[in-house]
């Protein structure tokens, strides 16, 4: 599983970086994207990208409230 840590703020550059990495993920493979929990409200662009690129995803907060995890799996082609 590929892990992408976006750190504190989700920028356009971060979204571009994620887009480039997602292009290499094969159907059935997963990636985990990590954000600071305080920036989880900025994840809308990330979710839009994941849907557009053919991923199903599940967001989840960490137990300590500091991190926000998005596990995404590329769906098979239709």
LUMGUZA-405579 format. One line per field, with one value per residue (C-alpha): chain; residue number from 0; x, y, z. Coordinates in nm, 3 decimals. Each point is the difference from the previous one (the first is absolute). Layout:
BEGIN
cadena c(A/...) .
num c(NUM/...) .
east c(X/...) .
north c(Y/...) .
up c(Z/...) .
END
This chain:
BEGIN
cadena c(A/A/A/A/A/A/A/A/A/A/A/A/A/A/A/A/A/A/A/A/A/A/A/A/A/A/A/A/A/A/A/A/A/A/A/A/A/A/A/A/A/A/A/A/A/A/A/A/A/A/A/A/A/A/A/A/A/A/A/A/A/A/A/A/A/A/A/A/A/A/A/A/A/A/A/A/A/A) .
num c(0/1/2/3/4/5/6/7/8/9/10/11/12/13/14/15/16/17/18/19/20/21/22/23/24/25/26/27/28/29/30/31/32/33/34/35/36/37/38/39/40/41/42/43/44/45/46/47/48/49/50/51/52/53/54/55/56/57/58/59/60/61/62/63/64/65/66/67/68/69/70/71/72/73/74/75/76/77) .
east c(0.000/0.136/-0.013/-0.029/0.044/-0.127/0.105/-0.180/-0.176/-0.141/0.122/-0.050/0.353/-0.096/-0.301/0.223/0.248/-0.276/-0.137/0.340/0.035/-0.355/0.073/0.235/-0.246/-0.146/-0.359/-0.042/0.305/-0.033/0.160/-0.023/-0.003/0.075/-0.103/0.011/-0.342/-0.030/0.017/-0.253/-0.248/0.237/-0.042/-0.283/0.239/0.169/-0.332/-0.098/0.332/-0.040/-0.349/0.113/0.298/-0.215/0.067/-0.228/0.115/-0.061/0.098/0.073/0.132/0.277/-0.067/0.192/-0.173/0.321/-0.004/-0.260/0.047/-0.153/0.037/-0.075/-0.026/0.001/-0.315/0.019/-0.092/-0.367) .
north c(0.000/0.338/0.265/0.369/0.244/0.346/0.160/0.305/0.187/-0.150/0.216/-0.014/-0.136/-0.281/-0.089/-0.004/-0.225/-0.239/-0.002/-0.106/-0.278/-0.127/-0.044/-0.286/-0.189/-0.312/-0.126/-0.161/0.174/0.240/0.325/0.172/0.378/0.169/0.353/0.199/-0.033/0.379/0.012/-0.275/0.266/0.063/-0.355/0.079/0.048/-0.327/-0.187/0.148/-0.115/-0.352/-0.037/0.140/-0.238/-0.308/-0.058/-0.104/0.153/-0.008/0.295/-0.062/0.208/-0.125/-0.104/0.297/0.258/0.123/-0.178/-0.068/-0.307/-0.067/-0.355/-0.018/-0.304/0.026/-0.158/-0.242/0.146/-0.022) .
up c(0.000/-0.105/0.275/-0.087/0.290/-0.093/0.325/0.128/-0.283/-0.320/-0.288/-0.377/-0.022/0.240/-0.215/-0.310/0.181/0.104/-0.358/-0.137/0.259/-0.055/-0.371/0.092/0.223/-0.158/0.048/0.341/0.149/0.291/0.107/0.337/0.008/0.331/0.098/0.319/0.166/0.022/-0.381/-0.069/-0.114/-0.294/-0.129/-0.245/-0.294/0.093/0.007/-0.337/-0.145/0.139/-0.146/-0.337/-0.014/0.074/0.370/0.281/0.328/0.372/0.221/0.368/0.286/0.223/0.357/0.139/-0.224/-0.161/-0.335/-0.268/-0.220/-0.340/-0.127/-0.373/-0.228/-0.378/-0.139/-0.293/-0.339/-0.089) .
END
